[in-house]
Amino acid sequence: MPIAWKGTLAQYAGRLHRLNDAKREVIIYDYADMRVPVLARMAAKRQVGYRAIGYQVLDARDLFSDRAVMPNEPA
């Protein structure tokens, strides 16, 4: 279900952070069809929301580059 509201985004992300002995890190992969204008706008709003709750937002190109920094690593 596509979402854009920051409150819903924070709630969903918070569920991923629930404690579990087997969990070491939380990475959220957010896929969006950028060719559909309404979905592209919602994705842009989610990026703002992710940053607001403390996530580092990486572009797909960043995942395979030397610029990618994991949250616990120094920049």
Secondary structure in CASP SS format (residue, H / E / C, confidence):
PFRMAT SS
TARGET T0000
AUTHOR 0000-0000-0000
METHOD secondary structure of the structure
MODEL  1
M C 1.00
P C 1.00
I C 1.00
A C 1.00
W C 1.00
K H 1.00
G H 1.00
T H 1.00
L H 1.00
A H 1.00
Q H 1.00
Y H 1.00
A H 1.00
G H 1.00
R H 1.00
L H 1.00
H C 1.00
R C 1.00
L C 1.00
N C 1.00
D C 1.00
A C 1.00
K C 1.00
R C 1.00
E C 1.00
V C 1.00
I C 1.00
I C 1.00
Y C 1.00
D C 1.00
Y C 1.00
A C 1.00
D C 1.00
M C 1.00
R C 1.00
V C 1.00
P H 1.00
V H 1.00
L H 1.00
A H 1.00
R H 1.00
M H 1.00
A H 1.00
A H 1.00
K H 1.00
R H 1.00
Q H 1.00
V H 1.00
G H 1.00
Y H 1.00
R H 1.00
A H 1.00
I C 1.00
G C 1.00
Y C 1.00
Q C 1.00
V C 1.00
L C 1.00
D C 1.00
A H 1.00
R H 1.00
D H 1.00
L H 1.00
F H 1.00
S C 1.00
D C 1.00
R C 1.00
A C 1.00
V C 1.00
M C 1.00
P C 1.00
N C 1.00
E C 1.00
P C 1.00
A C 1.00
END
